Amino acid sequence: LSALVANATVPVTCKIRLLDSIEDTLELCKVIQRTGVSAMGVHGRTKEQRPRHPNNLEAIKSIVEFMDIPVIAK
């Protein structure tokens, strides 16, 4: 992502799903934010939960509060 951000002429975004723990998810978010992306999309479910579970709104809220860049909830 860092190389893409450095060489792109347009803003770069990234999309993730929740990991098994909020701590692991926030650590991933921190790593992604350090790459310089302009925004991040977050699916509010883990890979195993899709599509039969509702979005985890508490996890999304935690991510939004943690990040310094815009977060797009999916």
N, CA, C and O atoms as a Tripos MOL2 file, in Angstrom:
@<TRIPOS>MOLECULE
protein
  296   295    74     0     0
PROTEIN
NO_CHARGES

@<TRIPOS>ATOM
      1 N           0.8200   -1.2010    0.0000 N.3       1 LEU1
      2 CA          0.0000    0.0000    0.0000 C.3       1 LEU1
      3 C           0.8610    1.2610    0.0000 C.2       1 LEU1
      4 O           0.5350    2.2420   -0.6680 O.2       1 LEU1
      5 N           1.9570    1.2290    0.7500 N.am      2 SER2
      6 CA          2.8350    2.4070    0.7980 C.3       2 SER2
      7 C           3.3640    2.7620   -0.5850 C.2       2 SER2
      8 O           3.3790    3.9330   -0.9630 O.2       2 SER2
      9 N           3.7970    1.7620   -1.3370 N.am      3 ALA3
     10 CA          4.3030    2.0100   -2.6840 C.3       3 ALA3
     11 C           3.2000    2.5270   -3.5990 C.2       3 ALA3
     12 O           3.4350    3.4170   -4.4170 O.2       3 ALA3
     13 N           2.0140    1.9770   -3.4660 N.am      4 LEU4
     14 CA          0.8860    2.4330   -4.2660 C.3       4 LEU4
     15 C           0.5550    3.8870   -3.9630 C.2       4 LEU4
     16 O           0.3550    4.6880   -4.8770 O.2       4 LEU4
     17 N           0.4980    4.2260   -2.6820 N.am      5 VAL5
     18 CA          0.2110    5.6080   -2.2790 C.3       5 VAL5
     19 C           1.2860    6.5490   -2.8180 C.2       5 VAL5
     20 O           0.9700    7.6280   -3.3200 O.2       5 VAL5
     21 N           2.5460    6.1500   -2.7190 N.am      6 ALA6
     22 CA          3.6540    7.0020   -3.1530 C.3       6 ALA6
     23 C           3.6570    7.2410   -4.6560 C.2       6 ALA6
     24 O           4.1260    8.2810   -5.1170 O.2       6 ALA6
     25 N           3.1420    6.2940   -5.4170 N.am      7 ASN7
     26 CA          3.2110    6.4040   -6.8740 C.3       7 ASN7
     27 C           1.8920    6.7300   -7.5530 C.2       7 ASN7
     28 O           1.8620    6.9590   -8.7620 O.2       7 ASN7
     29 N           0.8210    6.7550   -6.8110 N.am      8 ALA8
     30 CA         -0.4960    7.0290   -7.4040 C.3       8 ALA8
     31 C          -0.7050    8.5270   -7.5750 C.2       8 ALA8
     32 O          -0.1730    9.3350   -6.8140 O.2       8 ALA8
     33 N          -1.4750    8.8740   -8.5700 N.am      9 THR9
     34 CA         -1.8130   10.2760   -8.8000 C.3       9 THR9
     35 C          -3.2180   10.5990   -8.2930 C.2       9 THR9
     36 O          -3.6910   11.7280   -8.4250 O.2       9 THR9
     37 N          -3.8740    9.6040   -7.7170 N.am     10 VAL10
     38 CA         -5.2070    9.7750   -7.1440 C.3      10 VAL10
     39 C          -5.1880    9.2420   -5.7130 C.2      10 VAL10
     40 O          -4.3030    8.4620   -5.3630 O.2      10 VAL10
     41 N          -6.1440    9.6460   -4.8840 N.am     11 PRO11
     42 CA         -6.1870    9.1040   -3.5260 C.3      11 PRO11
     43 C          -6.3780    7.5850   -3.5310 C.2      11 PRO11
     44 O          -7.0980    7.0430   -4.3690 O.2      11 PRO11
     45 N          -5.7300    6.9190   -2.5960 N.am     12 VAL12
     46 CA         -5.8150    5.4590   -2.4740 C.3      12 VAL12
     47 C          -6.6220    5.1270   -1.2320 C.2      12 VAL12
     48 O          -6.4160    5.7180   -0.1720 O.2      12 VAL12
     49 N          -7.5440    4.1780   -1.3640 N.am     13 THR13
     50 CA         -8.3200    3.7000   -0.2250 C.3      13 THR13
     51 C          -8.0860    2.2020   -0.0670 C.2      13 THR13
     52 O          -7.5280    1.5510   -0.9500 O.2      13 THR13
     53 N          -8.5160    1.6750    1.0550 N.am     14 CYS14
     54 CA         -8.3500    0.2560    1.3530 C.3      14 CYS14
     55 C          -9.6330   -0.2350    2.0190 C.2      14 CYS14
     56 O         -10.2850    0.5150    2.7460 O.2      14 CYS14
     57 N          -9.9930   -1.4900    1.7730 N.am     15 LYS15
     58 CA        -11.1920   -2.0600    2.3890 C.3      15 LYS15
     59 C         -10.8120   -3.3200    3.1510 C.2      15 LYS15
     60 O         -10.0360   -4.1380    2.6580 O.2      15 LYS15
     61 N         -11.3640   -3.4800    4.3660 N.am     16 ILE16
     62 CA        -11.0900   -4.6640    5.1840 C.3      16 ILE16
     63 C         -12.3890   -5.2390    5.7320 C.2      16 ILE16
     64 O         -13.4460   -4.6110    5.6700 O.2      16 ILE16
     65 N         -12.2810   -6.4270    6.2590 N.am     17 ARG17
     66 CA        -13.3280   -7.0360    7.0750 C.3      17 ARG17
     67 C         -12.8160   -7.0660    8.5060 C.2      17 ARG17
     68 O         -11.6150   -6.9380    8.7430 O.2      17 ARG17
     69 N         -13.7110   -7.2330    9.4450 N.am     18 LEU18
     70 CA        -13.3060   -7.3650   10.8360 C.3      18 LEU18
     71 C         -12.5190   -8.6570   11.0200 C.2      18 LEU18
     72 O         -12.8130   -9.6690   10.3850 O.2      18 LEU18
     73 N         -11.5210   -8.6150   11.8910 N.am     19 LEU19
     74 CA        -10.7980   -9.8240   12.2790 C.3      19 LEU19
     75 C         -11.4990  -10.4330   13.4810 C.2      19 LEU19
     76 O         -12.5000   -9.8930   13.9520 O.2      19 LEU19
     77 N         -10.9910  -11.5410   13.9790 N.am     20 ASP20
     78 CA        -11.6630  -12.2440   15.0770 C.3      20 ASP20
     79 C         -11.7290  -11.4420   16.3690 C.2      20 ASP20
     80 O         -12.6440  -11.6380   17.1700 O.2      20 ASP20
     81 N         -10.7690  -10.5380   16.5860 N.am     21 SER21
     82 CA        -10.8220   -9.7000   17.7880 C.3      21 SER21
     83 C         -10.7100   -8.2320   17.3980 C.2      21 SER21
     84 O         -10.1010   -7.8970   16.3820 O.2      21 SER21
     85 N         -11.2930   -7.3710   18.1990 N.am     22 ILE22
     86 CA        -11.2200   -5.9340   17.9200 C.3      22 ILE22
     87 C          -9.7850   -5.4520   18.0540 C.2      22 ILE22
     88 O          -9.3720   -4.5460   17.3300 O.2      22 ILE22
     89 N          -9.0160   -6.0410   18.9680 N.am     23 GLU23
     90 CA         -7.6130   -5.6460   19.1270 C.3      23 GLU23
     91 C          -6.8150   -5.9200   17.8540 C.2      23 GLU23
     92 O          -6.0320   -5.0780   17.4160 O.2      23 GLU23
     93 N          -7.0140   -7.0960   17.2630 N.am     24 ASP24
     94 CA         -6.3270   -7.4270   16.0110 C.3      24 ASP24
     95 C          -6.7860   -6.5190   14.8750 C.2      24 ASP24
     96 O          -5.9820   -6.1080   14.0390 O.2      24 ASP24
     97 N          -8.0550   -6.2120   14.8480 N.am     25 THR25
     98 CA         -8.5960   -5.3330   13.8150 C.3      25 THR25
     99 C          -8.0020   -3.9380   13.9350 C.2      25 THR25
    100 O          -7.6040   -3.3490   12.9300 O.2      25 THR25
    101 N          -7.9350   -3.4030   15.1470 N.am     26 LEU26
    102 CA         -7.3660   -2.0640   15.3470 C.3      26 LEU26
    103 C          -5.8800   -2.0410   14.9950 C.2      26 LEU26
    104 O          -5.3890   -1.0480   14.4600 O.2      26 LEU26
    105 N          -5.1730   -3.1080   15.2860 N.am     27 GLU27
    106 CA         -3.7500   -3.1810   14.9160 C.3      27 GLU27
    107 C          -3.6070   -3.1530   13.3950 C.2      27 GLU27
    108 O          -2.7370   -2.4580   12.8710 O.2      27 GLU27
    109 N          -4.4490   -3.8970   12.6830 N.am     28 LEU28
    110 CA         -4.4360   -3.8700   11.2280 C.3      28 LEU28
    111 C          -4.7550   -2.4610   10.7230 C.2      28 LEU28
    112 O          -4.1080   -1.9720    9.7960 O.2      28 LEU28
    113 N          -5.7290   -1.8250   11.3170 N.am     29 CYS29
    114 CA         -6.1040   -0.4620   10.9170 C.3      29 CYS29
    115 C          -4.9320    0.4990   11.0910 C.2      29 CYS29
    116 O          -4.6980    1.3620   10.2440 O.2      29 CYS29
    117 N          -4.1980    0.3470   12.1900 N.am     30 LYS30
    118 CA         -3.0430    1.2100   12.4540 C.3      30 LYS30
    119 C          -1.9800    1.0230   11.3640 C.2      30 LYS30
    120 O          -1.4120    1.9970   10.8690 O.2      30 LYS30
    121 N          -1.7230   -0.2200   11.0000 N.am     31 VAL31
    122 CA         -0.7420   -0.5070    9.9570 C.3      31 VAL31
    123 C          -1.1930    0.0970    8.6310 C.2      31 VAL31
    124 O          -0.3950    0.7160    7.9270 O.2      31 VAL31
    125 N          -2.4460   -0.0770    8.2930 N.am     32 ILE32
    126 CA         -2.9720    0.4610    7.0360 C.3      32 ILE32
    127 C          -2.9090    1.9790    7.0390 C.2      32 ILE32
    128 O          -2.5130    2.5790    6.0390 O.2      32 ILE32
    129 N          -3.2870    2.6040    8.1300 N.am     33 GLN33
    130 CA         -3.2600    4.0720    8.2020 C.3      33 GLN33
    131 C          -1.8470    4.6100    7.9900 C.2      33 GLN33
    132 O          -1.6720    5.6500    7.3540 O.2      33 GLN33
    133 N          -0.8460    3.9190    8.5110 N.am     34 ARG34
    134 CA          0.5540    4.3480    8.3650 C.3      34 ARG34
    135 C           1.0340    4.3290    6.9160 C.2      34 ARG34
    136 O           2.0330    4.9720    6.5920 O.2      34 ARG34
    137 N           0.3430    3.6080    6.0470 N.am     35 THR35
    138 CA          0.7490    3.5610    4.6420 C.3      35 THR35
    139 C           0.4210    4.8560    3.9110 C.2      35 THR35
    140 O           0.9530    5.1130    2.8310 O.2      35 THR35
    141 N          -0.4560    5.6740    4.4950 N.am     36 GLY36
    142 CA         -0.8170    6.9350    3.8660 C.3      36 GLY36
    143 C          -2.0860    6.9080    3.0490 C.2      36 GLY36
    144 O          -2.3610    7.8530    2.3090 O.2      36 GLY36
    145 N          -2.8770    5.8380    3.1640 N.am     37 VAL37
    146 CA         -4.1370    5.8020    2.4240 C.3      37 VAL37
    147 C          -5.0250    6.9620    2.8590 C.2      37 VAL37
    148 O          -4.9040    7.4660    3.9760 O.2      37 VAL37
    149 N          -5.9100    7.3740    1.9730 N.am     38 SER38
    150 CA         -6.7740    8.5240    2.2340 C.3      38 SER38
    151 C          -8.0050    8.1780    3.0480 C.2      38 SER38
    152 O          -8.5210    9.0230    3.7790 O.2      38 SER38
    153 N          -8.4840    6.9470    2.9330 N.am     39 ALA39
    154 CA         -9.6830    6.5040    3.6410 C.3      39 ALA39
    155 C          -9.6840    4.9850    3.6680 C.2      39 ALA39
    156 O          -8.9490    4.3310    2.9290 O.2      39 ALA39
    157 N         -10.5280    4.4400    4.5380 N.am     40 MET40
    158 CA        -10.6130    2.9930    4.6560 C.3      40 MET40
    159 C         -12.0740    2.5610    4.7550 C.2      40 MET40
    160 O         -12.8540    3.1430    5.5080 O.2      40 MET40
    161 N         -12.4290    1.5470    3.9960 N.am     41 GLY41
    162 CA        -13.7520    0.9540    4.0900 C.3      41 GLY41
    163 C         -13.7050   -0.2410    5.0270 C.2      41 GLY41
    164 O         -12.7340   -0.9990    5.0320 O.2      41 GLY41
    165 N         -14.7550   -0.4070    5.8190 N.am     42 VAL42
    166 CA        -14.8080   -1.5140    6.7700 C.3      42 VAL42
    167 C         -16.1310   -2.2530    6.6340 C.2      42 VAL42
    168 O         -17.2030   -1.6730    6.8050 O.2      42 VAL42
    169 N         -16.0400   -3.5400    6.3250 N.am     43 HIS43
    170 CA        -17.2070   -4.4050    6.4070 C.3      43 HIS43
    171 C         -17.3930   -4.7310    7.8820 C.2      43 HIS43
    172 O         -16.4250   -5.1000    8.5470 O.2      43 HIS43
    173 N         -18.5580   -4.6110    8.3940 N.am     44 GLY44
    174 CA        -18.8160   -4.8090    9.8080 C.3      44 GLY44
    175 C         -19.0150   -6.2500   10.2320 C.2      44 GLY44
    176 O         -19.6690   -6.5210   11.2380 O.2      44 GLY44
    177 N         -18.4510   -7.1800    9.4650 N.am     45 ARG45
    178 CA        -18.5460   -8.6050    9.8010 C.3      45 ARG45
    179 C         -17.2100   -9.2730    9.4890 C.2      45 ARG45
    180 O         -16.4230   -8.7710    8.6870 O.2      45 ARG45
    181 N         -16.9680  -10.4070   10.1320 N.am     46 THR46
    182 CA        -15.8000  -11.2060    9.7920 C.3      46 THR46
    183 C         -16.1060  -12.0080    8.5280 C.2      46 THR46
    184 O         -17.2500  -12.0700    8.0770 O.2      46 THR46
    185 N         -15.0820  -12.6100    7.9780 N.am     47 LYS47
    186 CA        -15.2590  -13.4350    6.7810 C.3      47 LYS47
    187 C         -16.2580  -14.5640    7.0320 C.2      47 LYS47
    188 O         -17.0770  -14.8770    6.1680 O.2      47 LYS47
    189 N         -16.1900  -15.1670    8.2040 N.am     48 GLU48
    190 CA        -17.0660  -16.2870    8.5250 C.3      48 GLU48
    191 C         -18.5150  -15.8570    8.7560 C.2      48 GLU48
    192 O         -19.4280  -16.6640    8.5830 O.2      48 GLU48
    193 N         -18.7360  -14.6320    9.1330 N.am     49 GLN49
    194 CA        -20.0890  -14.1630    9.4500 C.3      49 GLN49
    195 C         -20.9020  -13.7910    8.2210 C.2      49 GLN49
    196 O         -22.1320  -13.8140    8.2720 O.2      49 GLN49
    197 N         -20.2810  -13.4660    7.1720 N.am     50 ARG50
    198 CA        -21.0450  -12.9720    6.0400 C.3      50 ARG50
    199 C         -21.9160  -14.0430    5.4340 C.2      50 ARG50
    200 O         -21.5290  -15.2070    5.5380 O.2      50 ARG50
    201 N         -23.0100  -13.7920    4.8330 N.am     51 PRO51
    202 CA        -23.8330  -12.5870    4.9590 C.3      51 PRO51
    203 C         -24.9580  -12.7450    5.9820 C.2      51 PRO51
    204 O         -25.8690  -11.9190    6.0380 O.2      51 PRO51
    205 N         -24.8970  -13.7810    6.7710 N.am     52 ARG52
    206 CA        -26.0470  -14.1080    7.6180 C.3      52 ARG52
    207 C         -26.0790  -13.3810    8.9640 C.2      52 ARG52
    208 O         -27.0450  -13.5370    9.7110 O.2      52 ARG52
    209 N         -25.0610  -12.6000    9.2940 N.am     53 HIS53
    210 CA        -25.0130  -11.8670   10.5540 C.3      53 HIS53
    211 C         -25.1300  -10.3630   10.3100 C.2      53 HIS53
    212 O         -24.7260   -9.8710    9.2570 O.2      53 HIS53
    213 N         -25.6750   -9.6440   11.2690 N.am     54 PRO54
    214 CA        -25.7420   -8.1810   11.1280 C.3      54 PRO54
    215 C         -24.3600   -7.5610   11.2960 C.2      54 PRO54
    216 O         -23.4590   -8.1770   11.8650 O.2      54 PRO54
    217 N         -24.2040   -6.3460   10.8000 N.am     55 ASN55
    218 CA        -22.9610   -5.6090   10.9920 C.3      55 ASN55
    219 C         -22.6940   -5.4100   12.4700 C.2      55 ASN55
    220 O         -23.6290   -5.2040   13.2440 O.2      55 ASN55
    221 N         -21.4320   -5.4690   12.8760 N.am     56 ASN56
    222 CA        -21.0230   -5.2210   14.2520 C.3      56 ASN56
    223 C         -20.7910   -3.7200   14.4010 C.2      56 ASN56
    224 O         -19.6860   -3.2260   14.1760 O.2      56 ASN56
    225 N         -21.8320   -3.0130   14.7770 N.am     57 LEU57
    226 CA        -21.7630   -1.5560   14.8610 C.3      57 LEU57
    227 C         -20.8110   -1.0820   15.9430 C.2      57 LEU57
    228 O         -20.2020   -0.0220   15.7980 O.2      57 LEU57
    229 N         -20.6660   -1.8300   17.0160 N.am     58 GLU58
    230 CA        -19.7210   -1.4410   18.0790 C.3      58 GLU58
    231 C         -18.2820   -1.5040   17.5650 C.2      58 GLU58
    232 O         -17.4720   -0.6350   17.8880 O.2      58 GLU58
    233 N         -17.9670   -2.5010   16.7880 N.am     59 ALA59
    234 CA        -16.6190   -2.6070   16.2210 C.3      59 ALA59
    235 C         -16.3590   -1.4590   15.2490 C.2      59 ALA59
    236 O         -15.2850   -0.8570   15.2620 O.2      59 ALA59
    237 N         -17.3380   -1.1640   14.4160 N.am     60 ILE60
    238 CA        -17.1910   -0.0450   13.4750 C.3      60 ILE60
    239 C         -16.9880    1.2570   14.2430 C.2      60 ILE60
    240 O         -16.1320    2.0610   13.8750 O.2      60 ILE60
    241 N         -17.7550    1.4750   15.2920 N.am     61 LYS61
    242 CA        -17.6090    2.6850   16.1100 C.3      61 LYS61
    243 C         -16.2010    2.7670   16.6960 C.2      61 LYS61
    244 O         -15.5920    3.8370   16.6960 O.2      61 LYS61
    245 N         -15.6830    1.6500   17.1950 N.am     62 SER62
    246 CA        -14.3290    1.6300   17.7520 C.3      62 SER62
    247 C         -13.2890    2.0010   16.7030 C.2      62 SER62
    248 O         -12.3420    2.7330   16.9890 O.2      62 SER62
    249 N         -13.4690    1.4970   15.4980 N.am     63 ILE63
    250 CA        -12.5320    1.7960   14.4110 C.3      63 ILE63
    251 C         -12.5950    3.2740   14.0480 C.2      63 ILE63
    252 O         -11.5570    3.9170   13.8920 O.2      63 ILE63
    253 N         -13.7910    3.8130   13.9150 N.am     64 VAL64
    254 CA        -13.9570    5.2270   13.5720 C.3      64 VAL64
    255 C         -13.2840    6.1110   14.6180 C.2      64 VAL64
    256 O         -12.5990    7.0730   14.2700 O.2      64 VAL64
    257 N         -13.4750    5.7930   15.8830 N.am     65 GLU65
    258 CA        -12.8650    6.5810   16.9560 C.3      65 GLU65
    259 C         -11.3510    6.4280   16.9840 C.2      65 GLU65
    260 O         -10.6520    7.3490   17.4060 O.2      65 GLU65
    261 N         -10.8340    5.3030   16.5530 N.am     66 PHE66
    262 CA         -9.4060    5.0040   16.5810 C.3      66 PHE66
    263 C          -8.6460    5.6650   15.4320 C.2      66 PHE66
    264 O          -7.5060    6.0960   15.6060 O.2      66 PHE66
    265 N          -9.2710    5.7440   14.2690 N.am     67 MET67
    266 CA         -8.5910    6.1930   13.0600 C.3      67 MET67
    267 C          -8.5530    7.7110   12.9440 C.2      67 MET67
    268 O          -9.4190    8.4100   13.4700 O.2      67 MET67
    269 N          -7.5350    8.2080   12.2460 N.am     68 ASP68
    270 CA         -7.3970    9.6380   11.9410 C.3      68 ASP68
    271 C          -7.8170    9.9480   10.5110 C.2      68 ASP68
    272 O          -7.8240   11.1100   10.1040 O.2      68 ASP68
    273 N          -8.1690    8.9160    9.7440 N.am     69 ILE69
    274 CA         -8.6260    9.1080    8.3750 C.3      69 ILE69
    275 C         -10.1000    8.7160    8.2980 C.2      69 ILE69
    276 O         -10.6010    8.0280    9.1880 O.2      69 ILE69
    277 N         -10.8010    9.1440    7.2440 N.am     70 PRO70
    278 CA        -12.2140    8.7600    7.1180 C.3      70 PRO70
    279 C         -12.3940    7.2460    7.0270 C.2      70 PRO70
    280 O         -11.5990    6.5440    6.4020 O.2      70 PRO70
    281 N         -13.4540    6.7660    7.6630 N.am     71 VAL71
    282 CA        -13.8140    5.3520    7.6430 C.3      71 VAL71
    283 C         -15.1910    5.2310    7.0100 C.2      71 VAL71
    284 O         -16.1390    5.9000    7.4200 O.2      71 VAL71
    285 N         -15.2850    4.3800    6.0180 N.am     72 ILE72
    286 CA        -16.5380    4.1610    5.3010 C.3      72 ILE72
    287 C         -17.0790    2.8060    5.7470 C.2      72 ILE72
    288 O         -16.4590    1.7730    5.4920 O.2      72 ILE72
    289 N         -18.2150    2.8080    6.4000 N.am     73 ALA73
    290 CA        -18.8170    1.5520    6.8820 C.3      73 ALA73
    291 C         -19.6090    0.9170    5.7530 C.2      73 ALA73
    292 O         -20.3920    1.5820    5.0760 O.2      73 ALA73
    293 N         -19.3950   -0.3790    5.5580 N.am     74 LYS74
    294 CA        -20.0860   -1.1120    4.4930 C.3      74 LYS74
    295 C         -21.0850   -2.0660    5.0930 C.2      74 LYS74
    296 O         -21.7730   -2.7800    4.3640 O.2      74 LYS74
@<TRIPOS>BOND
     1     1     2 1
     2     2     3 1
     3     3     4 2
     4     3     5 am
     5     5     6 1
     6     6     7 1
     7     7     8 2
     8     7     9 am
     9     9    10 1
    10    10    11 1
    11    11    12 2
    12    11    13 am
    13    13    14 1
    14    14    15 1
    15    15    16 2
    16    15    17 am
    17    17    18 1
    18    18    19 1
    19    19    20 2
    20    19    21 am
    21    21    22 1
    22    22    23 1
    23    23    24 2
    24    23    25 am
    25    25    26 1
    26    26    27 1
    27    27    28 2
    28    27    29 am
    29    29    30 1
    30    30    31 1
    31    31    32 2
    32    31    33 am
    33    33    34 1
    34    34    35 1
    35    35    36 2
    36    35    37 am
    37    37    38 1
    38    38    39 1
    39    39    40 2
    40    39    41 am
    41    41    42 1
    42    42    43 1
    43    43    44 2
    44    43    45 am
    45    45    46 1
    46    46    47 1
    47    47    48 2
    48    47    49 am
    49    49    50 1
    50    50    51 1
    51    51    52 2
    52    51    53 am
    53    53    54 1
    54    54    55 1
    55    55    56 2
    56    55    57 am
    57    57    58 1
    58    58    59 1
    59    59    60 2
    60    59    61 am
    61    61    62 1
    62    62    63 1
    63    63    64 2
    64    63    65 am
    65    65    66 1
    66    66    67 1
    67    67    68 2
    68    67    69 am
    69    69    70 1
    70    70    71 1
    71    71    72 2
    72    71    73 am
    73    73    74 1
    74    74    75 1
    75    75    76 2
    76    75    77 am
    77    77    78 1
    78    78    79 1
    79    79    80 2
    80    79    81 am
    81    81    82 1
    82    82    83 1
    83    83    84 2
    84    83    85 am
    85    85    86 1
    86    86    87 1
    87    87    88 2
    88    87    89 am
    89    89    90 1
    90    90    91 1
    91    91    92 2
    92    91    93 am
    93    93    94 1
    94    94    95 1
    95    95    96 2
    96    95    97 am
    97    97    98 1
    98    98    99 1
    99    99   100 2
   100    99   101 am
   101   101   102 1
   102   102   103 1
   103   103   104 2
   104   103   105 am
   105   105   106 1
   106   106   107 1
   107   107   108 2
   108   107   109 am
   109   109   110 1
   110   110   111 1
   111   111   112 2
   112   111   113 am
   113   113   114 1
   114   114   115 1
   115   115   116 2
   116   115   117 am
   117   117   118 1
   118   118   119 1
   119   119   120 2
   120   119   121 am
   121   121   122 1
   122   122   123 1
   123   123   124 2
   124   123   125 am
   125   125   126 1
   126   126   127 1
   127   127   128 2
   128   127   129 am
   129   129   130 1
   130   130   131 1
   131   131   132 2
   132   131   133 am
   133   133   134 1
   134   134   135 1
   135   135   136 2
   136   135   137 am
   137   137   138 1
   138   138   139 1
   139   139   140 2
   140   139   141 am
   141   141   142 1
   142   142   143 1
   143   143   144 2
   144   143   145 am
   145   145   146 1
   146   146   147 1
   147   147   148 2
   148   147   149 am
   149   149   150 1
   150   150   151 1
   151   151   152 2
   152   151   153 am
   153   153   154 1
   154   154   155 1
   155   155   156 2
   156   155   157 am
   157   157   158 1
   158   158   159 1
   159   159   160 2
   160   159   161 am
   161   161   162 1
   162   162   163 1
   163   163   164 2
   164   163   165 am
   165   165   166 1
   166   166   167 1
   167   167   168 2
   168   167   169 am
   169   169   170 1
   170   170   171 1
   171   171   172 2
   172   171   173 am
   173   173   174 1
   174   174   175 1
   175   175   176 2
   176   175   177 am
   177   177   178 1
   178   178   179 1
   179   179   180 2
   180   179   181 am
   181   181   182 1
   182   182   183 1
   183   183   184 2
   184   183   185 am
   185   185   186 1
   186   186   187 1
   187   187   188 2
   188   187   189 am
   189   189   190 1
   190   190   191 1
   191   191   192 2
   192   191   193 am
   193   193   194 1
   194   194   195 1
   195   195   196 2
   196   195   197 am
   197   197   198 1
   198   198   199 1
   199   199   200 2
   200   199   201 am
   201   201   202 1
   202   202   203 1
   203   203   204 2
   204   203   205 am
   205   205   206 1
   206   206   207 1
   207   207   208 2
   208   207   209 am
   209   209   210 1
   210   210   211 1
   211   211   212 2
   212   211   213 am
   213   213   214 1
   214   214   215 1
   215   215   216 2
   216   215   217 am
   217   217   218 1
   218   218   219 1
   219   219   220 2
   220   219   221 am
   221   221   222 1
   222   222   223 1
   223   223   224 2
   224   223   225 am
   225   225   226 1
   226   226   227 1
   227   227   228 2
   228   227   229 am
   229   229   230 1
   230   230   231 1
   231   231   232 2
   232   231   233 am
   233   233   234 1
   234   234   235 1
   235   235   236 2
   236   235   237 am
   237   237   238 1
   238   238   239 1
   239   239   240 2
   240   239   241 am
   241   241   242 1
   242   242   243 1
   243   243   244 2
   244   243   245 am
   245   245   246 1
   246   246   247 1
   247   247   248 2
   248   247   249 am
   249   249   250 1
   250   250   251 1
   251   251   252 2
   252   251   253 am
   253   253   254 1
   254   254   255 1
   255   255   256 2
   256   255   257 am
   257   257   258 1
   258   258   259 1
   259   259   260 2
   260   259   261 am
   261   261   262 1
   262   262   263 1
   263   263   264 2
   264   263   265 am
   265   265   266 1
   266   266   267 1
   267   267   268 2
   268   267   269 am
   269   269   270 1
   270   270   271 1
   271   271   272 2
   272   271   273 am
   273   273   274 1
   274   274   275 1
   275   275   276 2
   276   275   277 am
   277   277   278 1
   278   278   279 1
   279   279   280 2
   280   279   281 am
   281   281   282 1
   282   282   283 1
   283   283   284 2
   284   283   285 am
   285   285   286 1
   286   286   287 1
   287   287   288 2
   288   287   289 am
   289   289   290 1
   290   290   291 1
   291   291   292 2
   292   291   293 am
   293   293   294 1
   294   294   295 1
   295   295   296 2
@<TRIPOS>SUBSTRUCTURE
     1 LEU1         2 RESIDUE 1 A LEU
     2 SER2         6 RESIDUE 1 A SER
     3 ALA3        10 RESIDUE 1 A ALA
     4 LEU4        14 RESIDUE 1 A LEU
     5 VAL5        18 RESIDUE 1 A VAL
     6 ALA6        22 RESIDUE 1 A ALA
     7 ASN7        26 RESIDUE 1 A ASN
     8 ALA8        30 RESIDUE 1 A ALA
     9 THR9        34 RESIDUE 1 A THR
    10 VAL10       38 RESIDUE 1 A VAL
    11 PRO11       42 RESIDUE 1 A PRO
    12 VAL12       46 RESIDUE 1 A VAL
    13 THR13       50 RESIDUE 1 A THR
    14 CYS14       54 RESIDUE 1 A CYS
    15 LYS15       58 RESIDUE 1 A LYS
    16 ILE16       62 RESIDUE 1 A ILE
    17 ARG17       66 RESIDUE 1 A ARG
    18 LEU18       70 RESIDUE 1 A LEU
    19 LEU19       74 RESIDUE 1 A LEU
    20 ASP20       78 RESIDUE 1 A ASP
    21 SER21       82 RESIDUE 1 A SER
    22 ILE22       86 RESIDUE 1 A ILE
    23 GLU23       90 RESIDUE 1 A GLU
    24 ASP24       94 RESIDUE 1 A ASP
    25 THR25       98 RESIDUE 1 A THR
    26 LEU26      102 RESIDUE 1 A LEU
    27 GLU27      106 RESIDUE 1 A GLU
    28 LEU28      110 RESIDUE 1 A LEU
    29 CYS29      114 RESIDUE 1 A CYS
    30 LYS30      118 RESIDUE 1 A LYS
    31 VAL31      122 RESIDUE 1 A VAL
    32 ILE32      126 RESIDUE 1 A ILE
    33 GLN33      130 RESIDUE 1 A GLN
    34 ARG34      134 RESIDUE 1 A ARG
    35 THR35      138 RESIDUE 1 A THR
    36 GLY36      142 RESIDUE 1 A GLY
    37 VAL37      146 RESIDUE 1 A VAL
    38 SER38      150 RESIDUE 1 A SER
    39 ALA39      154 RESIDUE 1 A ALA
    40 MET40      158 RESIDUE 1 A MET
    41 GLY41      162 RESIDUE 1 A GLY
    42 VAL42      166 RESIDUE 1 A VAL
    43 HIS43      170 RESIDUE 1 A HIS
    44 GLY44      174 RESIDUE 1 A GLY
    45 ARG45      178 RESIDUE 1 A ARG
    46 THR46      182 RESIDUE 1 A THR
    47 LYS47      186 RESIDUE 1 A LYS
    48 GLU48      190 RESIDUE 1 A GLU
    49 GLN49      194 RESIDUE 1 A GLN
    50 ARG50      198 RESIDUE 1 A ARG
    51 PRO51      202 RESIDUE 1 A PRO
    52 ARG52      206 RESIDUE 1 A ARG
    53 HIS53      210 RESIDUE 1 A HIS
    54 PRO54      214 RESIDUE 1 A PRO
    55 ASN55      218 RESIDUE 1 A ASN
    56 ASN56      222 RESIDUE 1 A ASN
    57 LEU57      226 RESIDUE 1 A LEU
    58 GLU58      230 RESIDUE 1 A GLU
    59 ALA59      234 RESIDUE 1 A ALA
    60 ILE60      238 RESIDUE 1 A ILE
    61 LYS61      242 RESIDUE 1 A LYS
    62 SER62      246 RESIDUE 1 A SER
    63 ILE63      250 RESIDUE 1 A ILE
    64 VAL64      254 RESIDUE 1 A VAL
    65 GLU65      258 RESIDUE 1 A GLU
    66 PHE66      262 RESIDUE 1 A PHE
    67 MET67      266 RESIDUE 1 A MET
    68 ASP68      270 RESIDUE 1 A ASP
    69 ILE69      274 RESIDUE 1 A ILE
    70 PRO70      278 RESIDUE 1 A PRO
    71 VAL71      282 RESIDUE 1 A VAL
    72 ILE72      286 RESIDUE 1 A ILE
    73 ALA73      290 RESIDUE 1 A ALA
    74 LYS74      294 RESIDUE 1 A LYS
